[in-house]
């Protein structure tokens, strides 16, 4: 079994890609309220700032900033995934899923990138906002309802 070494940088800003196991599954948008509730509960227990977030049907991208002194983003994702999955029908399960008590909804891993500087951060936030267009879901980022772009526009940070 691989031993993944993830950076542990307190207060880091991190870009994530998190995917459902089955490409083409639309549960992230069809169950958007369940996902929002999972994030809200997790943030109440283990705070983090959401710099950007976009939810697509089968994966999501997010940019978080952890609190000073905090480096544990993996537990936060585990809690979000678990809370989202609870109560949903399980996907097709392998023996390893059953042994681990997994519901076969999410990919086991996620991809993370620690943000290097403000230019990197701005580019990753833009990537989140443009991603629904890239995937052919809408023609303009403003047309996708599951994006922090709308929050940015209301605050005047996105022209």
Residue frames as a rotation matrix with the C-alpha (Angstrom) as fourth column:
UNK 1
0.582 0.813 0.000 0.00
0.813 -0.582 0.000 0.00
0.000 0.000 -1.000 0.00
UNK 2
-0.058 -0.633 0.772 1.42
0.519 -0.679 -0.518 3.42
0.853 0.371 0.368 -0.90
UNK 3
0.066 0.000 -0.998 2.44
0.938 -0.342 0.062 5.74
-0.341 -0.940 -0.023 1.87
UNK 4
0.367 0.157 0.917 1.38
0.653 -0.745 -0.134 9.20
0.663 0.648 -0.376 0.70
UNK 5
-0.383 -0.539 -0.750 3.44
0.872 -0.479 -0.102 12.04
-0.304 -0.693 0.654 2.10
UNK 6
0.458 0.581 0.673 1.48
0.706 -0.698 0.122 15.26
0.540 0.419 -0.730 2.14
UNK 7
-0.581 -0.660 0.476 3.01
0.250 -0.701 -0.668 18.58
0.775 -0.269 0.572 3.11
UNK 8
0.316 0.619 -0.719 2.01
0.925 -0.034 0.378 19.80
0.210 -0.785 -0.584 6.56
UNK 9
-0.739 -0.522 0.426 2.22
0.484 -0.851 -0.203 23.58
0.468 0.056 0.882 6.41
UNK 10
-0.250 0.674 -0.696 0.23
0.853 -0.188 -0.488 25.42
-0.459 -0.715 -0.528 9.09
UNK 11
0.079 0.414 -0.907 -1.96
0.047 -0.910 -0.411 28.19
-0.996 -0.011 -0.091 7.71
UNK 12
-0.839 -0.501 0.213 -1.33
0.192 0.093 0.977 27.12
-0.509 0.860 0.019 4.11
UNK 13
0.152 0.806 -0.572 -3.49
-0.750 -0.283 -0.598 28.02
-0.644 0.520 0.561 1.13
UNK 14
-0.733 -0.363 0.575 -4.19
-0.069 0.881 0.469 24.86
-0.676 0.304 -0.671 -0.84
UNK 15
-0.177 0.628 -0.757 -5.90
-0.984 -0.113 0.136 24.02
0.000 0.770 0.638 -4.15
UNK 16
-0.552 0.072 0.830 -7.84
-0.233 0.943 -0.237 20.73
-0.800 -0.324 -0.504 -4.24
UNK 17
-0.297 0.586 -0.754 -9.47
-0.839 0.217 0.499 18.50
0.456 0.781 0.427 -6.81
UNK 18
-0.707 0.207 0.676 -11.81
-0.363 0.714 -0.599 15.94
-0.607 -0.669 -0.429 -5.28
UNK 19
-0.553 0.425 -0.717 -13.74
-0.744 0.136 0.654 13.48
0.376 0.895 0.241 -7.46
UNK 20
0.443 0.713 0.543 -16.55
-0.764 0.617 -0.187 11.01
-0.469 -0.332 0.819 -7.22
UNK 21
-0.272 -0.587 0.762 -15.49
-0.126 0.807 0.577 7.49
-0.954 0.061 -0.294 -8.06
UNK 22
-0.060 0.350 0.935 -17.70
0.848 0.512 -0.137 7.16
-0.527 0.785 -0.327 -11.13
UNK 23
-0.916 -0.203 -0.347 -17.11
-0.031 -0.825 0.564 9.69
-0.401 0.528 0.749 -13.90
UNK 24
-0.707 0.706 0.032 -20.47
-0.005 -0.050 0.999 10.85
0.707 0.706 0.039 -15.19
UNK 25
-0.205 0.604 -0.770 -22.11
0.969 0.235 -0.073 10.58
0.137 -0.761 -0.634 -11.76
UNK 26
-0.251 0.156 0.955 -24.00
0.216 -0.953 0.213 13.81
0.943 0.260 0.206 -11.04
UNK 27
0.306 0.488 -0.817 -24.48
0.845 0.256 0.469 13.45
0.438 -0.835 -0.334 -7.28
UNK 28
-0.628 -0.576 -0.523 -22.44
0.760 -0.599 -0.252 16.51
-0.168 -0.556 0.814 -6.37
UNK 29
-0.931 0.343 0.123 -24.96
-0.287 -0.898 0.335 18.80
0.225 0.276 0.934 -8.06
UNK 30
-0.131 0.944 -0.304 -28.10
-0.033 0.302 0.953 16.67
0.991 0.134 -0.008 -7.60
UNK 31
0.501 0.221 -0.837 -27.26
0.779 0.304 0.548 16.48
0.375 -0.927 -0.019 -3.87
UNK 32
-0.196 -0.653 0.732 -25.82
0.283 -0.752 -0.595 20.01
0.939 0.090 0.333 -3.56
UNK 33
0.453 0.410 0.792 -27.69
-0.599 -0.518 0.611 20.72
0.661 -0.751 0.011 -0.31
UNK 34
0.968 -0.168 -0.188 -26.19
0.247 0.779 0.576 17.57
0.050 -0.604 0.795 1.25
UNK 35
0.129 -0.978 0.166 -22.71
0.842 0.020 -0.539 18.71
0.524 0.209 0.826 0.16
UNK 36
-0.071 -0.114 0.991 -23.26
-0.156 -0.980 -0.124 22.24
0.985 -0.163 0.052 1.49
UNK 37
0.819 0.432 0.378 -24.45
-0.443 0.055 0.895 20.83
0.366 -0.900 0.236 4.81
UNK 38
0.745 -0.610 -0.269 -21.38
0.655 0.745 0.127 18.55
0.123 -0.272 0.955 5.04
UNK 39
-0.176 -0.828 0.533 -19.07
0.596 -0.520 -0.612 21.51
0.783 0.210 0.585 4.41
UNK 40
0.201 0.338 0.920 -20.93
-0.418 -0.819 0.392 23.75
0.886 -0.463 -0.023 6.87
UNK 41
0.980 0.197 0.036 -20.76
-0.125 0.457 0.881 21.17
0.157 -0.867 0.472 9.67
UNK 42
0.453 -0.883 -0.124 -17.10
0.862 0.469 -0.191 20.44
0.227 -0.020 0.974 9.02
UNK 43
-0.216 -0.530 0.820 -16.18
0.299 -0.835 -0.461 24.14
0.929 0.146 0.339 9.00
UNK 44
0.606 0.486 0.630 -18.02
-0.456 -0.437 0.775 24.59
0.652 -0.757 -0.043 12.32
UNK 45
0.967 -0.249 -0.047 -15.82
0.204 0.656 0.726 21.88
-0.150 -0.712 0.686 13.89
UNK 46
0.034 -0.992 0.123 -12.58
0.734 0.109 0.671 22.52
-0.679 0.068 0.731 11.99
UNK 47
0.697 0.393 -0.600 -12.56
0.020 -0.847 -0.531 26.02
-0.717 0.358 -0.598 10.50
UNK 48
-0.464 -0.783 0.413 -10.98
0.693 -0.031 0.720 26.97
-0.551 0.621 0.557 7.20
UNK 49
-0.085 0.386 -0.919 -11.49
-0.374 -0.867 -0.330 29.85
-0.924 0.315 0.218 4.78
UNK 50
0.222 0.219 0.950 -12.96
0.791 0.530 -0.307 29.12
-0.570 0.819 -0.055 1.39
UNK 51
-0.468 -0.467 -0.750 -11.12
-0.096 -0.817 0.568 31.29
-0.879 0.338 0.337 -1.13
UNK 52
-0.335 0.426 -0.841 -12.81
-0.941 -0.108 0.320 29.64
0.045 0.898 0.437 -4.12
UNK 53
-0.585 0.227 0.779 -14.99
-0.057 0.946 -0.319 26.63
-0.809 -0.231 -0.540 -4.80
UNK 54
-0.238 0.594 -0.768 -16.71
-0.969 -0.091 0.230 25.16
0.067 0.799 0.598 -7.83
UNK 55
-0.356 0.249 0.901 -18.86
-0.236 0.909 -0.344 22.06
-0.904 -0.335 -0.265 -7.76
UNK 56
-0.478 0.174 -0.861 -19.28
-0.858 0.116 0.500 20.13
0.187 0.978 0.094 -11.01
UNK 57
0.514 0.827 -0.228 -21.45
-0.738 0.562 0.374 17.02
0.437 -0.024 0.899 -11.41
UNK 58
0.873 -0.144 -0.466 -18.69
0.223 0.968 0.118 14.49
0.434 -0.207 0.877 -10.64
UNK 59
-0.078 -0.901 -0.428 -15.83
0.956 0.054 -0.287 16.51
0.281 -0.431 0.857 -9.15
UNK 60
0.945 0.325 -0.030 -15.04
0.318 -0.896 0.309 19.76
0.074 -0.302 -0.951 -7.42
UNK 61
-0.149 -0.961 0.231 -12.18
0.667 -0.270 -0.695 22.21
0.730 0.051 0.681 -7.12
UNK 62
0.901 0.410 -0.146 -11.55
0.375 -0.563 0.736 24.33
0.219 -0.718 -0.661 -4.07
UNK 63
-0.232 -0.917 0.326 -8.99
0.245 -0.379 -0.892 26.76
0.941 -0.127 0.313 -2.71
UNK 64
0.814 0.445 -0.373 -8.84
0.431 -0.034 0.902 26.80
0.389 -0.895 -0.219 1.08
UNK 65
-0.186 -0.841 0.508 -6.74
-0.344 -0.428 -0.836 28.69
0.920 -0.330 -0.210 3.58
UNK 66
0.225 0.183 -0.957 -6.21
0.698 0.655 0.290 26.88
0.680 -0.733 0.020 6.85
UNK 67
0.967 0.130 0.218 -6.08
-0.059 -0.721 0.691 28.75
0.247 -0.681 -0.689 10.15
UNK 68
0.104 -0.958 0.268 -2.70
-0.748 -0.253 -0.613 29.76
0.655 -0.137 -0.743 11.55
UNK 69
-0.445 -0.386 0.808 -1.22
-0.858 0.443 -0.261 26.79
-0.257 -0.809 -0.528 13.36
UNK 70
0.371 0.656 0.657 -3.44
-0.318 0.755 -0.573 24.27
-0.872 0.004 0.489 11.49
UNK 71
-0.527 -0.600 -0.602 -2.17
-0.790 0.085 0.607 21.91
-0.312 0.796 -0.519 8.80
UNK 72
-0.778 0.205 0.594 -4.69
0.139 0.978 -0.155 19.04
-0.613 -0.039 -0.789 8.79
UNK 73
-0.387 0.644 -0.660 -6.70
-0.899 -0.424 0.112 19.33
-0.207 0.636 0.743 5.59
UNK 74
-0.779 0.050 -0.626 -7.02
-0.259 0.882 0.393 15.55
0.572 0.468 -0.674 5.12
UNK 75
-0.808 0.525 -0.267 -9.28
0.520 0.422 -0.742 15.15
-0.277 -0.739 -0.614 8.16
UNK 76
-0.435 0.662 -0.611 -11.46
-0.429 -0.749 -0.506 17.99
-0.792 0.042 0.609 6.90
UNK 77
-0.433 0.256 -0.864 -11.91
-0.865 0.152 0.478 16.23
0.254 0.955 0.156 3.54
UNK 78
-0.903 0.113 -0.414 -12.58
0.171 0.980 -0.105 12.90
0.393 -0.166 -0.904 5.26
UNK 79
-0.674 0.676 -0.298 -15.34
0.295 -0.123 -0.947 14.51
-0.677 -0.727 -0.117 7.31
UNK 80
-0.320 0.554 -0.768 -16.88
-0.780 -0.614 -0.118 16.25
-0.538 0.561 0.629 4.30
UNK 81
-0.609 0.044 -0.792 -16.84
-0.613 0.607 0.505 13.06
0.503 0.793 -0.343 2.24
UNK 82
-0.916 0.248 -0.315 -18.27
0.377 0.802 -0.464 10.97
0.137 -0.544 -0.828 5.08
UNK 83
-0.552 0.739 -0.386 -21.04
0.027 -0.447 -0.894 13.43
-0.834 -0.504 0.226 5.89
UNK 84
-0.352 0.401 -0.846 -21.98
-0.912 -0.349 0.214 13.77
-0.210 0.847 0.488 2.23
UNK 85
-0.698 -0.045 -0.715 -22.07
-0.425 0.829 0.363 10.00
0.576 0.557 -0.598 1.70
UNK 86
-0.937 0.339 0.082 -24.08
0.098 0.482 -0.871 9.14
-0.335 -0.808 -0.485 4.79
UNK 87
-0.124 0.991 -0.055 -27.61
-0.103 -0.068 -0.992 8.21
-0.987 -0.118 0.110 3.73
UNK 88
0.113 0.119 -0.987 -26.83
-0.974 -0.185 -0.133 7.89
-0.198 0.976 0.095 0.01
UNK 89
0.958 0.172 0.229 -27.04
-0.121 0.968 -0.218 4.53
-0.259 0.181 0.949 -1.73
UNK 90
0.101 -0.981 0.165 -23.61
-0.154 0.149 0.977 2.97
-0.983 -0.124 -0.136 -2.04
UNK 91
0.263 -0.148 -0.954 -21.93
-0.963 -0.103 -0.249 2.69
-0.061 0.984 -0.169 -5.41
UNK 92
0.813 -0.054 -0.580 -20.65
-0.136 0.951 -0.279 -0.58
0.567 0.306 0.765 -6.84
UNK 93
0.573 -0.565 0.594 -18.42
-0.796 -0.210 0.568 -1.86
-0.196 -0.798 -0.569 -4.04
UNK 94
0.135 -0.664 -0.736 -15.27
-0.369 0.655 -0.659 -3.93
0.920 0.360 -0.157 -4.27
UNK 95
0.530 0.018 -0.848 -14.14
0.623 0.670 0.403 -6.21
0.576 -0.742 0.344 -1.48
UNK 96
-0.575 -0.799 -0.175 -11.63
0.735 -0.411 -0.539 -3.53
0.359 -0.438 0.824 -0.41
UNK 97
-0.483 0.504 0.716 -14.49
-0.350 -0.861 0.369 -1.00
0.802 -0.072 0.593 -0.09
UNK 98
0.591 0.751 -0.294 -16.42
-0.086 0.421 0.903 -3.38
0.802 -0.508 0.314 2.13
UNK 99
0.179 -0.620 -0.764 -13.35
0.868 0.465 -0.174 -4.13
0.463 -0.632 0.621 4.26
UNK 100
-0.830 -0.550 0.091 -12.78
0.470 -0.778 -0.418 -0.39
0.300 -0.304 0.904 4.81
UNK 101
-0.213 0.845 -0.491 -16.46
0.779 -0.156 -0.607 0.37
-0.590 -0.511 -0.625 5.39
UNK 102
-0.816 -0.142 -0.560 -16.52
-0.165 -0.872 0.461 2.64
-0.554 0.468 0.689 2.32
UNK 103
0.149 0.986 0.078 -19.64
0.040 0.073 -0.997 3.41
-0.988 0.152 -0.029 0.32
UNK 104
-0.428 -0.437 0.791 -17.79
0.759 0.301 0.577 3.59
-0.490 0.848 0.203 -3.04
UNK 105
0.753 0.658 0.006 -19.02
0.586 -0.665 -0.463 7.11
-0.301 0.352 -0.886 -3.78
UNK 106
0.798 -0.517 -0.309 -15.75
-0.520 -0.850 0.078 9.07
-0.303 0.098 -0.948 -3.70
UNK 107
0.456 -0.821 -0.345 -12.35
0.031 0.401 -0.915 8.39
0.890 0.406 0.208 -5.15
UNK 108
0.599 -0.230 -0.767 -10.18
0.784 0.366 0.502 7.42
0.165 -0.902 0.399 -2.21
UNK 109
-0.373 -0.843 -0.388 -7.59
0.857 -0.473 0.204 10.10
-0.355 -0.256 0.899 -2.76
UNK 110
0.881 0.469 -0.065 -7.72
0.393 -0.801 -0.450 13.74
-0.263 0.371 -0.891 -3.70
UNK 111
0.059 -0.863 0.502 -5.22
0.892 -0.180 -0.415 15.97
0.448 0.472 0.759 -5.42
UNK 112
0.841 0.175 -0.511 -3.76
0.424 -0.801 0.424 18.97
-0.335 -0.573 -0.748 -3.62
UNK 113
0.069 -0.803 0.592 -1.37
0.767 -0.336 -0.546 21.73
0.637 0.492 0.593 -4.54
UNK 114
0.215 -0.080 -0.973 0.07
0.812 -0.540 0.223 24.12
-0.543 -0.838 -0.051 -1.98
UNK 115
0.871 0.205 0.446 -0.22
0.435 -0.743 -0.509 27.64
0.227 0.637 -0.737 -3.34
UNK 116
0.007 -0.999 -0.049 3.19
0.980 0.017 -0.198 29.25
0.199 -0.047 0.979 -3.86
UNK 117
-0.879 -0.313 -0.360 2.35
0.366 -0.926 -0.090 32.95
-0.305 -0.211 0.929 -4.08
UNK 118
-0.239 0.843 -0.483 -0.40
-0.144 -0.522 -0.840 35.45
-0.960 -0.131 0.246 -4.85
UNK 119
-0.360 0.070 -0.930 -0.07
-0.923 -0.169 0.345 34.97
-0.133 0.983 0.125 -8.62
UNK 120
-0.935 0.003 -0.355 -0.48
-0.054 0.987 0.151 31.20
0.351 0.161 -0.922 -8.20
UNK 121
-0.682 0.711 -0.171 -3.49
0.379 0.143 -0.914 31.77
-0.626 -0.688 -0.368 -5.92
UNK 122
-0.190 0.618 -0.763 -5.19
-0.586 -0.695 -0.417 34.14
-0.788 0.368 0.494 -8.39
UNK 123
-0.572 -0.090 -0.815 -4.65
-0.788 0.337 0.515 31.69
0.228 0.937 -0.263 -11.24
UNK 124
-0.950 0.209 -0.234 -6.13
0.255 0.948 -0.190 28.80
0.182 -0.240 -0.953 -9.27
UNK 125
-0.450 0.832 -0.325 -9.17
0.125 -0.301 -0.945 30.85
-0.884 -0.466 0.032 -8.25
UNK 126
-0.194 0.330 -0.924 -9.70
-0.892 -0.451 0.026 31.78
-0.408 0.829 0.382 -11.90
UNK 127
-0.856 -0.160 -0.492 -9.33
-0.375 0.847 0.378 28.11
0.356 0.508 -0.784 -12.81
UNK 128
-0.776 0.630 -0.013 -12.14
0.414 0.493 -0.765 27.25
-0.475 -0.599 -0.644 -10.39
UNK 129
-0.158 0.778 -0.608 -14.40
-0.242 -0.628 -0.740 29.90
-0.957 0.030 0.288 -11.89
UNK 130
-0.186 0.033 -0.982 -13.75
-0.967 -0.182 0.177 28.97
-0.172 0.983 0.066 -15.54
UNK 131
-0.866 -0.339 0.369 -13.94
-0.321 0.940 0.112 25.19
-0.385 -0.021 -0.923 -15.03
UNK 132
-0.022 0.907 0.421 -17.66
0.187 0.418 -0.889 24.77
-0.982 0.059 -0.179 -15.85
UNK 133
0.606 0.145 -0.782 -16.98
-0.664 -0.449 -0.598 26.45
-0.438 0.882 -0.176 -19.22
UNK 134
-0.428 -0.872 -0.236 -13.96
-0.891 0.363 0.274 24.20
-0.154 0.328 -0.932 -19.79
UNK 135
-0.820 0.149 0.553 -16.19
0.034 0.976 -0.214 21.15
-0.571 -0.157 -0.806 -19.25
UNK 136
-0.892 0.450 0.049 -18.87
0.017 -0.076 0.997 22.46
0.452 0.890 0.060 -21.62
UNK 137
-0.502 0.728 -0.467 -21.52
0.854 0.331 -0.401 22.83
-0.138 -0.600 -0.788 -18.92
UNK 138
0.594 0.611 -0.524 -22.15
0.490 -0.791 -0.367 26.55
-0.638 -0.039 -0.769 -19.60
UNK 139
0.490 -0.410 0.769 -20.89
0.740 -0.271 -0.616 29.22
0.461 0.871 0.171 -21.99
UNK 140
0.023 -0.506 0.862 -19.91
-0.299 -0.826 -0.478 31.77
0.954 -0.247 -0.170 -19.33
UNK 141
-0.776 -0.398 -0.489 -18.72
0.301 0.447 -0.842 31.23
0.554 -0.801 -0.227 -15.74
UNK 142
-0.824 0.481 0.298 -21.58
-0.563 -0.636 -0.528 33.37
-0.064 -0.603 0.795 -14.44
UNK 143
0.000 0.879 -0.477 -24.10
-0.818 0.274 0.506 30.84
0.575 0.390 0.719 -15.76
UNK 144
-0.248 -0.138 -0.959 -22.90
0.229 0.953 -0.197 28.04
0.941 -0.269 -0.205 -13.44
UNK 145
0.553 0.628 0.547 -24.80
-0.310 -0.454 0.835 28.18
0.773 -0.632 -0.056 -10.14
UNK 146
0.952 -0.153 -0.267 -22.41
0.305 0.564 0.767 26.08
0.033 -0.812 0.583 -8.02
UNK 147
0.061 -0.950 0.306 -19.44
0.771 -0.150 -0.618 28.45
0.633 0.273 0.724 -7.90
UNK 148
0.080 -0.142 -0.987 -17.94
0.845 -0.516 0.143 30.90
-0.529 -0.845 0.078 -5.46
UNK 149
-0.729 -0.307 0.611 -17.78
0.641 -0.620 0.453 33.28
0.240 0.722 0.649 -8.43
UNK 150
0.171 0.901 0.399 -21.20
0.527 -0.426 0.736 34.59
0.833 0.085 -0.547 -7.42
UNK 151
0.669 -0.042 -0.742 -19.91
0.711 -0.256 0.656 35.50
-0.217 -0.966 -0.141 -3.96
UNK 152
-0.403 -0.910 -0.099 -16.91
0.782 -0.399 0.479 37.21
-0.475 0.116 0.872 -5.57
UNK 153
-0.517 0.273 0.811 -19.14
0.592 -0.571 0.569 39.24
0.618 0.775 0.133 -7.88
UNK 154
0.594 0.799 -0.088 -21.42
0.589 -0.358 0.725 40.34
0.548 -0.483 -0.683 -5.03
UNK 155
0.541 -0.458 -0.706 -18.40
0.648 -0.309 0.697 41.53
-0.536 -0.834 0.129 -3.06
UNK 156
0.931 -0.146 -0.333 -16.93
-0.303 -0.819 -0.487 43.36
-0.202 0.554 -0.808 -6.08
UNK 157
0.103 -0.963 0.250 -13.80
-0.413 0.187 0.891 41.18
-0.905 -0.195 -0.379 -6.24
UNK 158
-0.509 -0.196 0.838 -14.68
0.605 0.611 0.510 39.71
-0.612 0.767 -0.192 -9.67
UNK 159
-0.604 0.235 -0.761 -15.43
-0.456 -0.885 0.089 42.13
-0.653 0.401 0.642 -12.48
